[in-house]
């Protein structure tokens, strides 16, 4: 971002605020593009982490998985659940 001097005698307070906010928006956008922070909604949770959130038994979770109530994803021998899908089911049930 190219910086230009601001002369206070030639600007209004609103123009100064707009100039500052524009520069802040550009820097913030550059930061997020550079670091691409992960979204927690797409986080995969293990069975134990899912049980901790739902506060239910393994048998209940297994039944919900088998009946298609809560979708699961397998990688090798492990089963995972998407955090966003867990919360969506909780909201729909509530």
N, C-alpha and C positions, 0 to 999 in steps of 0.2 A: 504494500500500500504506500503510495507516494504521499508524503506529508506536505501540506501547504501551510504557511503561516496565517494565523488569524489575527486581524487587527481589531481590537476591541472597540475602537472608536467608529468602526465601519459596520458593526454588526449589532443585531438586536439580541436580547437574551434567548429568544426562541430560536434564532438562527444558530447561536452558539450551542444550545442544547441539541439541536438537530445534527449539527456537525459532530459533536461528541458521540451521540447515539449511533450515527452512521458508522463511524470508525469502530465503535464497540461491536456492532453487528457483524462487520467484516471480520474482525479478529476472532470473534466467537465462532463464526462459520468455518474459518480456517482451522481452528482448533479441533472442532468436531470432525471435519473432513480428514484431518491428519491422524487422529487417534481412533476414530470409528468405535466409540464405546459400545460394548455389547448390550443388547436389550435383555432385560431380565425376563420379559414375557416369553421369550423363545428358549429359555434355559431348560435343559433336560434334567430331570430329577430322578434319583435312584428310588428304589422301593422304600427304603428306610426314610428318606427325606419326604417322600409322598405321605407315608404313614404319619410322620410328625406333623405335617400340615393338616391332614384330614382327621387325625386323632381317631383312627379306626384300627381294627385288627387286620392282620395279613389275609385272613380268610375272606373278610368283607371286600378288601381291595381286589383279591383274586376273583371273586364272584362278579364284581363290577367290570373287571377286565374281560372276563369270559362272556358276560351278557352284553358287552358293547356299551355299557354305561359310561365308562371312562377309557378312552383310547390309550393304547400303550405302544411302545416302539421297542423292538428287539435289536440288539447289537451283540452278535455272538450269543453267549449264554445269559446276558444281562437284559433286564427289562427296565425301560425308562418311561417317564411320563413328562409331558410338557406342562410347565408351570401355568401358562396361559390357559390351557384346556382345563386344568384343575379349577382355576378361579372362575372360568366361564361356567362350569358345571355348578359350582357353589352359588353363583349369582342366579342362575336359572332355577335352582332348587329352592332358593330362599324367598 
